[in-house]
């Protein structure tokens, strides 16, 4: 199960921009996963559907942030 942290709606003419943005956000979350000792391959995903592109983190990663000090909502 994934917790979606970002999403973009696909519209005519924006697919390249959407994919670039999703790649950038995915890379950020992969680096965060590494920083907290999690495997980025297992804890960050990009899902592309007909109408949107989403970046998600694993429930384990989400839970890790919720249980540690600081803010995560």
Predicted model as a PDB file, atoms N, CA, C, CB and O in Angstrom, pLDDT in the B-factor column:
MODEL        1                                                                  
ATOM      1  N   UNK A   1       0.852  -1.176   0.000  1.00 91.00           N  
ATOM      2  CA  UNK A   1       0.000   0.000   0.000  1.00 91.00           C  
ATOM      3  C   UNK A   1       0.898   1.240   0.000  1.00 91.00           C  
ATOM      4  CB  UNK A   1      -0.969  -0.002   1.230  1.00 91.00           C  
ATOM      5  O   UNK A   1       1.950   1.258   0.639  1.00 91.00           O  
ATOM      6  N   UNK A   2       0.477   2.243  -0.705  1.00 97.00           N  
ATOM      7  CA  UNK A   2       1.255   3.474  -0.849  1.00 97.00           C  
ATOM      8  C   UNK A   2       0.502   4.669  -0.272  1.00 97.00           C  
ATOM      9  CB  UNK A   2       1.590   3.725  -2.326  1.00 97.00           C  
ATOM     10  O   UNK A   2      -0.728   4.723  -0.290  1.00 97.00           O  
ATOM     11  N   UNK A   3       1.273   5.622   0.239  1.00 97.00           N  
ATOM     12  CA  UNK A   3       0.742   6.908   0.684  1.00 97.00           C  
ATOM     13  C   UNK A   3       1.188   7.910  -0.374  1.00 97.00           C  
ATOM     14  CB  UNK A   3       1.253   7.308   2.153  1.00 97.00           C  
ATOM     15  O   UNK A   3       2.382   8.145  -0.558  1.00 97.00           O  
ATOM     16  N   UNK A   4       0.220   8.494  -1.063  1.00 97.00           N  
ATOM     17  CA  UNK A   4       0.544   9.394  -2.172  1.00 97.00           C  
ATOM     18  C   UNK A   4       0.939  10.761  -1.630  1.00 97.00           C  
ATOM     19  CB  UNK A   4      -0.653   9.524  -3.145  1.00 97.00           C  
ATOM     20  O   UNK A   4       0.188  11.385  -0.880  1.00 97.00           O  
ATOM     21  N   UNK A   5       2.133  11.222  -2.021  1.00 96.00           N  
ATOM     22  CA  UNK A   5       2.657  12.493  -1.520  1.00 96.00           C  
ATOM     23  C   UNK A   5       2.614  13.600  -2.571  1.00 96.00           C  
ATOM     24  CB  UNK A   5       4.079  12.308  -1.037  1.00 96.00           C  
ATOM     25  O   UNK A   5       2.789  14.775  -2.246  1.00 96.00           O  
ATOM     26  N   UNK A   6       2.382  13.230  -3.818  1.00 97.00           N  
ATOM     27  CA  UNK A   6       2.285  14.235  -4.889  1.00 97.00           C  
ATOM     28  C   UNK A   6       1.525  13.634  -6.063  1.00 97.00           C  
ATOM     29  CB  UNK A   6       3.703  14.724  -5.342  1.00 97.00           C  
ATOM     30  O   UNK A   6       1.588  12.430  -6.313  1.00 97.00           O  
ATOM     31  N   UNK A   7       0.805  14.497  -6.780  1.00 97.00           N  
ATOM     32  CA  UNK A   7       0.133  14.030  -7.998  1.00 97.00           C  
ATOM     33  C   UNK A   7      -0.034  15.179  -8.973  1.00 97.00           C  
ATOM     34  CB  UNK A   7      -1.238  13.407  -7.667  1.00 97.00           C  
ATOM     35  O   UNK A   7      -0.142  16.341  -8.582  1.00 97.00           O  
ATOM     36  N   UNK A   8      -0.054  14.832 -10.238  1.00 97.00           N  
ATOM     37  CA  UNK A   8      -0.211  15.797 -11.320  1.00 97.00           C  
ATOM     38  C   UNK A   8      -1.244  15.266 -12.288  1.00 97.00           C  
ATOM     39  CB  UNK A   8       1.137  16.070 -12.040  1.00 97.00           C  
ATOM     40  O   UNK A   8      -1.222  14.087 -12.644  1.00 97.00           O  
ATOM     41  N   UNK A   9      -2.140  16.122 -12.713  1.00 97.00           N  
ATOM     42  CA  UNK A   9      -3.115  15.753 -13.728  1.00 97.00           C  
ATOM     43  C   UNK A   9      -2.492  15.919 -15.099  1.00 97.00           C  
ATOM     44  CB  UNK A   9      -4.398  16.600 -13.603  1.00 97.00           C  
ATOM     45  O   UNK A   9      -1.842  16.925 -15.385  1.00 97.00           O  
ATOM     46  N   UNK A  10      -2.697  14.930 -15.937  1.00 95.00           N  
ATOM     47  CA  UNK A  10      -2.196  15.011 -17.313  1.00 95.00           C  
ATOM     48  C   UNK A  10      -3.180  15.812 -18.151  1.00 95.00           C  
ATOM     49  CB  UNK A  10      -1.982  13.590 -17.922  1.00 95.00           C  
ATOM     50  O   UNK A  10      -4.391  15.594 -18.100  1.00 95.00           O  
ATOM     51  N   UNK A  11      -2.638  16.732 -18.914  1.00 94.00           N  
ATOM     52  CA  UNK A  11      -3.436  17.502 -19.858  1.00 94.00           C  
ATOM     53  C   UNK A  11      -2.681  17.539 -21.170  1.00 94.00           C  
ATOM     54  CB  UNK A  11      -3.730  18.945 -19.328  1.00 94.00           C  
ATOM     55  O   UNK A  11      -1.468  17.331 -21.206  1.00 94.00           O  
ATOM     56  N   UNK A  12      -3.374  17.794 -22.203  1.00 91.00           N  
ATOM     57  CA  UNK A  12      -2.720  17.863 -23.499  1.00 91.00           C  
ATOM     58  C   UNK A  12      -1.590  18.894 -23.460  1.00 91.00           C  
ATOM     59  CB  UNK A  12      -3.740  18.214 -24.604  1.00 91.00           C  
ATOM     60  O   UNK A  12      -1.805  20.052 -23.101  1.00 91.00           O  
ATOM     61  N   UNK A  13      -0.398  18.463 -23.829  1.00 93.00           N  
ATOM     62  CA  UNK A  13       0.739  19.357 -23.885  1.00 93.00           C  
ATOM     63  C   UNK A  13       1.579  19.442 -22.620  1.00 93.00           C  
ATOM     64  CB  UNK A  13       0.268  20.685 -24.220  1.00 93.00           C  
ATOM     65  O   UNK A  13       2.628  20.086 -22.639  1.00 93.00           O  
ATOM     66  N   UNK A  14       1.156  18.808 -21.504  1.00 93.00           N  
ATOM     67  CA  UNK A  14       1.947  18.931 -20.283  1.00 93.00           C  
ATOM     68  C   UNK A  14       2.605  17.620 -19.850  1.00 93.00           C  
ATOM     69  CB  UNK A  14       1.077  19.441 -19.171  1.00 93.00           C  
ATOM     70  O   UNK A  14       3.213  17.574 -18.781  1.00 93.00           O  
ATOM     71  N   UNK A  15       2.503  16.576 -20.633  1.00 91.00           N  
ATOM     72  CA  UNK A  15       2.999  15.269 -20.213  1.00 91.00           C  
ATOM     73  C   UNK A  15       4.499  15.287 -19.916  1.00 91.00           C  
ATOM     74  CB  UNK A  15       2.701  14.236 -21.283  1.00 91.00           C  
ATOM     75  O   UNK A  15       4.935  14.706 -18.922  1.00 91.00           O  
ATOM     76  N   UNK A  16       5.275  15.932 -20.746  1.00 93.00           N  
ATOM     77  CA  UNK A  16       6.721  15.986 -20.529  1.00 93.00           C  
ATOM     78  C   UNK A  16       7.037  16.708 -19.217  1.00 93.00           C  
ATOM     79  CB  UNK A  16       7.420  16.692 -21.714  1.00 93.00           C  
ATOM     80  O   UNK A  16       7.877  16.249 -18.443  1.00 93.00           O  
ATOM     81  N   UNK A  17       6.380  17.813 -18.973  1.00 95.00           N  
ATOM     82  CA  UNK A  17       6.579  18.580 -17.747  1.00 95.00           C  
ATOM     83  C   UNK A  17       6.149  17.779 -16.515  1.00 95.00           C  
ATOM     84  CB  UNK A  17       5.803  19.898 -17.817  1.00 95.00           C  
ATOM     85  O   UNK A  17       6.835  17.786 -15.493  1.00 95.00           O  
ATOM     86  N   UNK A  18       5.028  17.102 -16.618  1.00 95.00           N  
ATOM     87  CA  UNK A  18       4.515  16.293 -15.509  1.00 95.00           C  
ATOM     88  C   UNK A  18       5.499  15.176 -15.173  1.00 95.00           C  
ATOM     89  CB  UNK A  18       3.127  15.701 -15.859  1.00 95.00           C  
ATOM     90  O   UNK A  18       5.793  14.937 -14.002  1.00 95.00           O  
ATOM     91  N   UNK A  19       6.005  14.494 -16.193  1.00 95.00           N  
ATOM     92  CA  UNK A  19       6.949  13.403 -15.949  1.00 95.00           C  
ATOM     93  C   UNK A  19       8.251  13.922 -15.337  1.00 95.00           C  
ATOM     94  CB  UNK A  19       7.244  12.653 -17.255  1.00 95.00           C  
ATOM     95  O   UNK A  19       8.830  13.277 -14.464  1.00 95.00           O  
ATOM     96  N   UNK A  20       8.704  15.076 -15.793  1.00 96.00           N  
ATOM     97  CA  UNK A  20       9.924  15.672 -15.253  1.00 96.00           C  
ATOM     98  C   UNK A  20       9.724  16.034 -13.783  1.00 96.00           C  
ATOM     99  CB  UNK A  20      10.328  16.923 -16.066  1.00 96.00           C  
ATOM    100  O   UNK A  20      10.593  15.766 -12.953  1.00 96.00           O  
ATOM    101  N   UNK A  21       8.591  16.636 -13.461  1.00 97.00           N  
ATOM    102  CA  UNK A  21       8.297  17.005 -12.078  1.00 97.00           C  
ATOM    103  C   UNK A  21       8.183  15.765 -11.188  1.00 97.00           C  
ATOM    104  CB  UNK A  21       7.001  17.824 -12.011  1.00 97.00           C  
ATOM    105  O   UNK A  21       8.699  15.750 -10.071  1.00 97.00           O  
ATOM    106  N   UNK A  22       7.512  14.736 -11.682  1.00 97.00           N  
ATOM    107  CA  UNK A  22       7.361  13.500 -10.915  1.00 97.00           C  
ATOM    108  C   UNK A  22       8.724  12.851 -10.674  1.00 97.00           C  
ATOM    109  CB  UNK A  22       6.423  12.519 -11.648  1.00 97.00           C  
ATOM    110  O   UNK A  22       8.983  12.335  -9.587  1.00 97.00           O  
ATOM    111  N   UNK A  23       9.575  12.877 -11.665  1.00 97.00           N  
ATOM    112  CA  UNK A  23      10.919  12.316 -11.511  1.00 97.00           C  
ATOM    113  C   UNK A  23      11.708  13.084 -10.444  1.00 97.00           C  
ATOM    114  CB  UNK A  23      11.673  12.346 -12.860  1.00 97.00           C  
ATOM    115  O   UNK A  23      12.413  12.482  -9.634  1.00 97.00           O  
ATOM    116  N   UNK A  24      11.586  14.400 -10.450  1.00 98.00           N  
ATOM    117  CA  UNK A  24      12.282  15.235  -9.471  1.00 98.00           C  
ATOM    118  C   UNK A  24      11.787  14.950  -8.051  1.00 98.00           C  
ATOM    119  CB  UNK A  24      12.092  16.722  -9.808  1.00 98.00           C  
ATOM    120  O   UNK A  24      12.590  14.812  -7.128  1.00 98.00           O  
ATOM    121  N   UNK A  25      10.484  14.864  -7.879  1.00 98.00           N  
ATOM    122  CA  UNK A  25       9.911  14.604  -6.553  1.00 98.00           C  
ATOM    123  C   UNK A  25      10.269  13.185  -6.105  1.00 98.00           C  
ATOM    124  CB  UNK A  25       8.363  14.797  -6.570  1.00 98.00           C  
ATOM    125  O   UNK A  25      10.585  12.962  -4.936  1.00 98.00           O  
ATOM    126  N   UNK A  26      10.220  12.236  -7.029  1.00 98.00           N  
ATOM    127  CA  UNK A  26      10.592  10.864  -6.705  1.00 98.00           C  
ATOM    128  C   UNK A  26      12.045  10.791  -6.244  1.00 98.00           C  
ATOM    129  CB  UNK A  26      10.373   9.950  -7.917  1.00 98.00           C  
ATOM    130  O   UNK A  26      12.357  10.115  -5.264  1.00 98.00           O  
ATOM    131  N   UNK A  27      12.917  11.479  -6.944  1.00 98.00           N  
ATOM    132  CA  UNK A  27      14.333  11.494  -6.568  1.00 98.00           C  
ATOM    133  C   UNK A  27      14.510  12.069  -5.163  1.00 98.00           C  
ATOM    134  CB  UNK A  27      15.155  12.312  -7.587  1.00 98.00           C  
ATOM    135  O   UNK A  27      15.289  11.545  -4.367  1.00 98.00           O  
ATOM    136  N   UNK A  28      13.787  13.144  -4.865  1.00 97.00           N  
ATOM    137  CA  UNK A  28      13.839  13.733  -3.519  1.00 97.00           C  
ATOM    138  C   UNK A  28      13.478  12.692  -2.461  1.00 97.00           C  
ATOM    139  CB  UNK A  28      12.885  14.945  -3.419  1.00 97.00           C  
ATOM    140  O   UNK A  28      14.193  12.535  -1.471  1.00 97.00           O  
ATOM    141  N   UNK A  29      12.373  11.985  -2.669  1.00 97.00           N  
ATOM    142  CA  UNK A  29      11.917  11.004  -1.687  1.00 97.00           C  
ATOM    143  C   UNK A  29      12.852   9.804  -1.607  1.00 97.00           C  
ATOM    144  CB  UNK A  29      10.511  10.540  -2.025  1.00 97.00           C  
ATOM    145  O   UNK A  29      12.995   9.199  -0.545  1.00 97.00           O  
ATOM    146  N   UNK A  30      13.487   9.455  -2.719  1.00 98.00           N  
ATOM    147  CA  UNK A  30      14.482   8.375  -2.687  1.00 98.00           C  
ATOM    148  C   UNK A  30      15.662   8.782  -1.803  1.00 98.00           C  
ATOM    149  CB  UNK A  30      14.972   8.032  -4.126  1.00 98.00           C  
ATOM    150  O   UNK A  30      16.166   7.973  -1.024  1.00 98.00           O  
ATOM    151  N   UNK A  31      16.094  10.022  -1.923  1.00 97.00           N  
ATOM    152  CA  UNK A  31      17.185  10.524  -1.091  1.00 97.00           C  
ATOM    153  C   UNK A  31      16.776  10.571   0.385  1.00 97.00           C  
ATOM    154  CB  UNK A  31      17.617  11.919  -1.567  1.00 97.00           C  
ATOM    155  O   UNK A  31      17.578  10.257   1.263  1.00 97.00           O  
ATOM    156  N   UNK A  32      15.538  10.961   0.652  1.00 95.00           N  
ATOM    157  CA  UNK A  32      15.034  10.971   2.025  1.00 95.00           C  
ATOM    158  C   UNK A  32      15.030   9.539   2.577  1.00 95.00           C  
ATOM    159  CB  UNK A  32      13.602  11.593   2.086  1.00 95.00           C  
ATOM    160  O   UNK A  32      15.423   9.311   3.720  1.00 95.00           O  
ATOM    161  N   UNK A  33      14.590   8.594   1.773  1.00 96.00           N  
ATOM    162  CA  UNK A  33      14.576   7.188   2.205  1.00 96.00           C  
ATOM    163  C   UNK A  33      15.985   6.745   2.601  1.00 96.00           C  
ATOM    164  CB  UNK A  33      14.017   6.270   1.079  1.00 96.00           C  
ATOM    165  O   UNK A  33      16.178   6.130   3.649  1.00 96.00           O  
ATOM    166  N   UNK A  34      16.957   7.059   1.764  1.00 96.00           N  
ATOM    167  CA  UNK A  34      18.343   6.702   2.082  1.00 96.00           C  
ATOM    168  C   UNK A  34      18.802   7.360   3.377  1.00 96.00           C  
ATOM    169  CB  UNK A  34      19.273   7.104   0.937  1.00 96.00           C  
ATOM    170  O   UNK A  34      19.479   6.736   4.194  1.00 96.00           O  
ATOM    171  N   UNK A  35      18.429   8.621   3.558  1.00 93.00           N  
ATOM    172  CA  UNK A  35      18.830   9.361   4.758  1.00 93.00           C  
ATOM    173  C   UNK A  35      18.310   8.720   6.042  1.00 93.00           C  
ATOM    174  CB  UNK A  35      18.337  10.792   4.671  1.00 93.00           C  
ATOM    175  O   UNK A  35      18.956   8.810   7.086  1.00 93.00           O  
ATOM    176  N   UNK A  36      17.156   8.079   5.973  1.00 91.00           N  
ATOM    177  CA  UNK A  36      16.576   7.467   7.179  1.00 91.00           C  
ATOM    178  C   UNK A  36      16.789   5.960   7.220  1.00 91.00           C  
ATOM    179  CB  UNK A  36      15.087   7.772   7.256  1.00 91.00           C  
ATOM    180  O   UNK A  36      16.202   5.266   8.051  1.00 91.00           O  
ATOM    181  N   UNK A  37      17.634   5.454   6.318  1.00 94.00           N  
ATOM    182  CA  UNK A  37      18.002   4.043   6.357  1.00 94.00           C  
ATOM    183  C   UNK A  37      17.032   3.087   5.700  1.00 94.00           C  
ATOM    184  CB  UNK A  37      18.174   3.641   7.736  1.00 94.00           C  
ATOM    185  O   UNK A  37      17.010   1.903   6.038  1.00 94.00           O  
ATOM    186  N   UNK A  38      16.223   3.577   4.763  1.00 96.00           N  
ATOM    187  CA  UNK A  38      15.279   2.715   4.046  1.00 96.00           C  
ATOM    188  C   UNK A  38      15.717   2.532   2.602  1.00 96.00           C  
ATOM    189  CB  UNK A  38      13.856   3.303   4.099  1.00 96.00           C  
ATOM    190  O   UNK A  38      16.393   3.391   2.036  1.00 96.00           O  
ATOM    191  N   UNK A  39      15.334   1.424   2.016  1.00 97.00           N  
ATOM    192  CA  UNK A  39      15.652   1.120   0.625  1.00 97.00           C  
ATOM    193  C   UNK A  39      14.730   1.933  -0.286  1.00 97.00           C  
ATOM    194  CB  UNK A  39      15.510  -0.409   0.341  1.00 97.00           C  
ATOM    195  O   UNK A  39      13.515   1.736  -0.255  1.00 97.00           O  
ATOM    196  N   UNK A  40      15.277   2.834  -1.089  1.00 97.00           N  
ATOM    197  CA  UNK A  40      14.442   3.675  -1.956  1.00 97.00           C  
ATOM    198  C   UNK A  40      13.622   2.860  -2.961  1.00 97.00           C  
ATOM    199  CB  UNK A  40      15.314   4.668  -2.703  1.00 97.00           C  
ATOM    200  O   UNK A  40      12.500   3.239  -3.297  1.00 97.00           O  
ATOM    201  N   UNK A  41      14.173   1.756  -3.435  1.00 96.00           N  
ATOM    202  CA  UNK A  41      13.461   0.924  -4.415  1.00 96.00           C  
ATOM    203  C   UNK A  41      12.172   0.338  -3.837  1.00 96.00           C  
ATOM    204  CB  UNK A  41      14.369  -0.207  -4.903  1.00 96.00           C  
ATOM    205  O   UNK A  41      11.188   0.151  -4.554  1.00 96.00           O  
ATOM    206  N   UNK A  42      12.190   0.053  -2.548  1.00 97.00           N  
ATOM    207  CA  UNK A  42      11.030  -0.553  -1.894  1.00 97.00           C  
ATOM    208  C   UNK A  42      10.102   0.472  -1.253  1.00 97.00           C  
ATOM    209  CB  UNK A  42      11.490  -1.530  -0.848  1.00 97.00           C  
ATOM    210  O   UNK A  42       8.980   0.136  -0.873  1.00 97.00           O  
ATOM    211  N   UNK A  43      10.560   1.726  -1.129  1.00 98.00           N  
ATOM    212  CA  UNK A  43       9.801   2.700  -0.359  1.00 98.00           C  
ATOM    213  C   UNK A  43       9.342   3.928  -1.122  1.00 98.00           C  
ATOM    214  CB  UNK A  43      10.603   3.133   0.772  1.00 98.00           C  
ATOM    215  O   UNK A  43       8.676   4.794  -0.552  1.00 98.00           O  
ATOM    216  N   UNK A  44       9.685   4.021  -2.404  1.00 98.00           N  
ATOM    217  CA  UNK A  44       9.241   5.150  -3.225  1.00 98.00           C  
ATOM    218  C   UNK A  44       8.781   4.602  -4.572  1.00 98.00           C  
ATOM    219  CB  UNK A  44      10.385   6.215  -3.408  1.00 98.00           C  
ATOM    220  O   UNK A  44       9.437   3.744  -5.161  1.00 98.00           O  
ATOM    221  N   UNK A  45       7.653   5.104  -5.049  1.00 98.00           N  
ATOM    222  CA  UNK A  45       7.128   4.646  -6.330  1.00 98.00           C  
ATOM    223  C   UNK A  45       6.570   5.813  -7.139  1.00 98.00           C  
ATOM    224  CB  UNK A  45       6.044   3.586  -6.114  1.00 98.00           C  
ATOM    225  O   UNK A  45       6.185   6.848  -6.595  1.00 98.00           O  
ATOM    226  N   UNK A  46       6.538   5.614  -8.450  1.00 98.00           N  
ATOM    227  CA  UNK A  46       5.866   6.544  -9.357  1.00 98.00           C  
ATOM    228  C   UNK A  46       4.824   5.716 -10.098  1.00 98.00           C  
ATOM    229  CB  UNK A  46       6.887   7.258 -10.360  1.00 98.00           C  
ATOM    230  O   UNK A  46       5.142   4.684 -10.688  1.00 98.00           O  
ATOM    231  N   UNK A  47       3.589   6.173 -10.063  1.00 97.00           N  
ATOM    232  CA  UNK A  47       2.499   5.469 -10.739  1.00 97.00           C  
ATOM    233  C   UNK A  47       1.888   6.396 -11.787  1.00 97.00           C  
ATOM    234  CB  UNK A  47       1.414   4.992  -9.719  1.00 97.00           C  
ATOM    235  O   UNK A  47       1.531   7.537 -11.497  1.00 97.00           O  
ATOM    236  N   UNK A  48       1.778   5.881 -13.005  1.00 96.00           N  
ATOM    237  CA  UNK A  48       1.192   6.668 -14.086  1.00 96.00           C  
ATOM    238  C   UNK A  48      -0.086   6.000 -14.568  1.00 96.00           C  
ATOM    239  CB  UNK A  48       2.193   6.836 -15.254  1.00 96.00           C  
ATOM    240  O   UNK A  48      -0.089   4.829 -14.949  1.00 96.00           O  
ATOM    241  N   UNK A  49      -1.166   6.761 -14.543  1.00 95.00           N  
ATOM    242  CA  UNK A  49      -2.435   6.286 -15.044  1.00 95.00           C  
ATOM    243  C   UNK A  49      -2.826   7.065 -16.286  1.00 95.00           C  
ATOM    244  CB  UNK A  49      -3.516   6.400 -13.974  1.00 95.00           C  
ATOM    245  O   UNK A  49      -2.031   7.842 -16.815  1.00 95.00           O  
ATOM    246  N   UNK A  50      -4.041   6.858 -16.748  1.00 94.00           N  
ATOM    247  CA  UNK A  50      -4.519   7.558 -17.935  1.00 94.00           C  
ATOM    248  C   UNK A  50      -4.632   9.062 -17.717  1.00 94.00           C  
ATOM    249  CB  UNK A  50      -5.859   7.004 -18.355  1.00 94.00           C  
ATOM    250  O   UNK A  50      -4.389   9.848 -18.633  1.00 94.00           O  
ATOM    251  N   UNK A  51      -5.003   9.459 -16.499  1.00 96.00           N  
ATOM    252  CA  UNK A  51      -5.291  10.870 -16.244  1.00 96.00           C  
ATOM    253  C   UNK A  51      -4.309  11.571 -15.318  1.00 96.00           C  
ATOM    254  CB  UNK A  51      -6.643  10.992 -15.676  1.00 96.00           C  
ATOM    255  O   UNK A  51      -4.334  12.797 -15.209  1.00 96.00           O  
ATOM    256  N   UNK A  52      -3.437  10.807 -14.641  1.00 97.00           N  
ATOM    257  CA  UNK A  52      -2.544  11.448 -13.692  1.00 97.00           C  
ATOM    258  C   UNK A  52      -1.268  10.649 -13.476  1.00 97.00           C  
ATOM    259  CB  UNK A  52      -3.248  11.650 -12.377  1.00 97.00           C  
ATOM    260  O   UNK A  52      -1.157   9.483 -13.855  1.00 97.00           O  
ATOM    261  N   UNK A  53      -0.309  11.325 -12.849  1.00 97.00           N  
ATOM    262  CA  UNK A  53       0.943  10.704 -12.419  1.00 97.00           C  
ATOM    263  C   UNK A  53       1.069  10.999 -10.931  1.00 97.00           C  
ATOM    264  CB  UNK A  53       2.200  11.246 -13.241  1.00 97.00           C  
ATOM    265  O   UNK A  53       0.835  12.124 -10.488  1.00 97.00           O  
ATOM    266  N   UNK A  54       1.443   9.970 -10.157  1.00 98.00           N  
ATOM    267  CA  UNK A  54       1.554  10.123  -8.705  1.00 98.00           C  
ATOM    268  C   UNK A  54       2.906   9.632  -8.213  1.00 98.00           C  
ATOM    269  CB  UNK A  54       0.425   9.364  -7.993  1.00 98.00           C  
ATOM    270  O   UNK A  54       3.514   8.738  -8.801  1.00 98.00           O  
ATOM    271  N   UNK A  55       3.359  10.232  -7.125  1.00 98.00           N  
ATOM    272  CA  UNK A  55       4.538   9.759  -6.406  1.00 98.00           C  
ATOM    273  C   UNK A  55       4.051   9.326  -5.031  1.00 98.00           C  
ATOM    274  CB  UNK A  55       5.668  10.873  -6.309  1.00 98.00           C  
ATOM    275  O   UNK A  55       3.303  10.040  -4.364  1.00 98.00           O  
ATOM    276  N   UNK A  56       4.490   8.143  -4.623  1.00 98.00           N  
ATOM    277  CA  UNK A  56       4.069   7.628  -3.334  1.00 98.00           C  
ATOM    278  C   UNK A  56       5.226   7.102  -2.517  1.00 98.00           C  
ATOM    279  CB  UNK A  56       3.055   6.550  -3.520  1.00 98.00           C  
ATOM    280  O   UNK A  56       6.273   6.729  -3.047  1.00 98.00           O  
ATOM    281  N   UNK A  57       5.010   7.080  -1.205  1.00 98.00           N  
ATOM    282  CA  UNK A  57       5.965   6.464  -0.297  1.00 98.00           C  
ATOM    283  C   UNK A  57       5.261   5.294   0.389  1.00 98.00           C  
ATOM    284  CB  UNK A  57       6.514   7.501   0.752  1.00 98.00           C  
ATOM    285  O   UNK A  57       4.034   5.256   0.480  1.00 98.00           O  
ATOM    286  N   UNK A  58       6.057   4.347   0.864  1.00 98.00           N  
ATOM    287  CA  UNK A  58       5.490   3.173   1.522  1.00 98.00           C  
ATOM    288  C   UNK A  58       4.827   3.552   2.843  1.00 98.00           C  
ATOM    289  CB  UNK A  58       6.576   2.120   1.760  1.00 98.00           C  
ATOM    290  O   UNK A  58       5.117   4.594   3.431  1.00 98.00           O  
ATOM    291  N   UNK A  59       3.929   2.676   3.292  1.00 96.00           N  
ATOM    292  CA  UNK A  59       3.308   2.897   4.592  1.00 96.00           C  
ATOM    293  C   UNK A  59       4.372   2.876   5.695  1.00 96.00           C  
ATOM    294  CB  UNK A  59       2.223   1.829   4.864  1.00 96.00           C  
ATOM    295  O   UNK A  59       4.271   3.609   6.678  1.00 96.00           O  
ATOM    296  N   UNK A  60       5.392   2.027   5.518  1.00 95.00           N  
ATOM    297  CA  UNK A  60       6.481   1.952   6.502  1.00 95.00           C  
ATOM    298  C   UNK A  60       7.201   3.293   6.611  1.00 95.00           C  
ATOM    299  CB  UNK A  60       7.484   0.840   6.118  1.00 95.00           C  
ATOM    300  O   UNK A  60       7.482   3.762   7.714  1.00 95.00           O  
ATOM    301  N   UNK A  61       7.496   3.901   5.486  1.00 95.00           N  
ATOM    302  CA  UNK A  61       8.187   5.189   5.486  1.00 95.00           C  
ATOM    303  C   UNK A  61       7.298   6.279   6.086  1.00 95.00           C  
ATOM    304  CB  UNK A  61       8.611   5.573   4.055  1.00 95.00           C  
ATOM    305  O   UNK A  61       7.762   7.098   6.880  1.00 95.00           O  
ATOM    306  N   UNK A  62       6.042   6.287   5.711  1.00 94.00           N  
ATOM    307  CA  UNK A  62       5.087   7.247   6.266  1.00 94.00           C  
ATOM    308  C   UNK A  62       5.004   7.101   7.784  1.00 94.00           C  
ATOM    309  CB  UNK A  62       3.692   7.054   5.632  1.00 94.00           C  
ATOM    310  O   UNK A  62       5.020   8.095   8.510  1.00 94.00           O  
ATOM    311  N   UNK A  63       4.916   5.875   8.253  1.00 92.00           N  
ATOM    312  CA  UNK A  63       4.816   5.606   9.686  1.00 92.00           C  
ATOM    313  C   UNK A  63       6.079   6.067  10.411  1.00 92.00           C  
ATOM    314  CB  UNK A  63       4.576   4.107   9.937  1.00 92.00           C  
ATOM    315  O   UNK A  63       6.010   6.621  11.508  1.00 92.00           O  
ATOM    316  N   UNK A  64       7.229   5.834   9.787  1.00 88.00           N  
ATOM    317  CA  UNK A  64       8.497   6.267  10.386  1.00 88.00           C  
ATOM    318  C   UNK A  64       8.474   7.776  10.637  1.00 88.00           C  
ATOM    319  CB  UNK A  64       9.693   5.890   9.470  1.00 88.00           C  
ATOM    320  O   UNK A  64       8.894   8.233  11.700  1.00 88.00           O  
ATOM    321  N   UNK A  65       7.989   8.544   9.671  1.00 83.00           N  
ATOM    322  CA  UNK A  65       7.932   9.992   9.842  1.00 83.00           C  
ATOM    323  C   UNK A  65       6.881  10.407  10.857  1.00 83.00           C  
ATOM    324  CB  UNK A  65       7.653  10.662   8.516  1.00 83.00           C  
ATOM    325  O   UNK A  65       7.077  11.379  11.585  1.00 83.00           O  
ATOM    326  N   UNK A  66       5.793   9.701  10.914  1.00 83.00           N  
ATOM    327  CA  UNK A  66       4.735  10.047  11.869  1.00 83.00           C  
ATOM    328  C   UNK A  66       5.166   9.786  13.314  1.00 83.00           C  
ATOM    329  CB  UNK A  66       3.466   9.254  11.556  1.00 83.00           C  
ATOM    330  O   UNK A  66       4.734  10.485  14.231  1.00 83.00           O  
ATOM    331  N   UNK A  67       6.022   8.775  13.512  1.00 80.00           N  
ATOM    332  CA  UNK A  67       6.428   8.405  14.864  1.00 80.00           C  
ATOM    333  C   UNK A  67       7.628   9.199  15.365  1.00 80.00           C  
ATOM    334  CB  UNK A  67       6.743   6.940  14.916  1.00 80.00           C  
ATOM    335  O   UNK A  67       7.858   9.261  16.572  1.00 80.00           O  
ATOM    336  N   UNK A  68       8.388   9.800  14.474  1.00 71.00           N  
ATOM    337  CA  UNK A  68       9.582  10.520  14.892  1.00 71.00           C  
ATOM    338  C   UNK A  68       9.227  11.968  15.224  1.00 71.00           C  
ATOM    339  CB  UNK A  68      10.666  10.463  13.794  1.00 71.00           C  
ATOM    340  O   UNK A  68       8.189  12.474  14.796  1.00 71.00           O  
ATOM    341  N   UNK A  69      10.095  12.627  15.988  1.00 67.00           N  
ATOM    342  CA  UNK A  69       9.845  14.029  16.341  1.00 67.00           C  
ATOM    343  C   UNK A  69       9.771  14.920  15.111  1.00 67.00           C  
ATOM    344  CB  UNK A  69      10.932  14.538  17.277  1.00 67.00           C  
ATOM    345  O   UNK A  69      10.347  14.607  14.069  1.00 67.00           O  
ATOM    346  N   UNK A  70       9.065  16.024  15.239  1.00 61.00           N  
ATOM    347  CA  UNK A  70       8.910  16.965  14.123  1.00 61.00           C  
ATOM    348  C   UNK A  70       7.515  16.889  13.561  1.00 61.00           C  
ATOM    349  CB  UNK A  70       9.935  16.684  13.021  1.00 61.00           C  
ATOM    350  O   UNK A  70       6.637  16.222  14.108  1.00 61.00           O  
ATOM    351  N   UNK A  71       7.324  17.584  12.458  1.00 59.00           N  
ATOM    352  CA  UNK A  71       5.989  17.613  11.840  1.00 59.00           C  
ATOM    353  C   UNK A  71       5.969  16.832  10.556  1.00 59.00           C  
ATOM    354  CB  UNK A  71       5.546  19.044  11.575  1.00 59.00           C  
ATOM    355  O   UNK A  71       6.887  16.939   9.742  1.00 59.00           O  
ATOM    356  N   UNK A  72       4.941  16.053  10.367  1.00 53.00           N  
ATOM    357  CA  UNK A  72       4.693  15.291   9.139  1.00 53.00           C  
ATOM    358  C   UNK A  72       3.202  15.052   9.061  1.00 53.00           C  
ATOM    359  CB  UNK A  72       5.495  13.932   9.111  1.00 53.00           C  
ATOM    360  O   UNK A  72       2.639  14.322   9.877  1.00 53.00           O  
ATOM    361  N   UNK A  73       2.568  15.660   8.090  1.00 52.00           N  
ATOM    362  CA  UNK A  73       1.113  15.496   7.960  1.00 52.00           C  
ATOM    363  C   UNK A  73       0.753  15.271   6.539  1.00 52.00           C  
ATOM    364  CB  UNK A  73       0.362  16.703   8.499  1.00 52.00           C  
ATOM    365  O   UNK A  73      -0.425  15.109   6.219  1.00 52.00           O  
TER     366      UNK A  73                                                      
ENDMDL                                                                          
END                                                                             
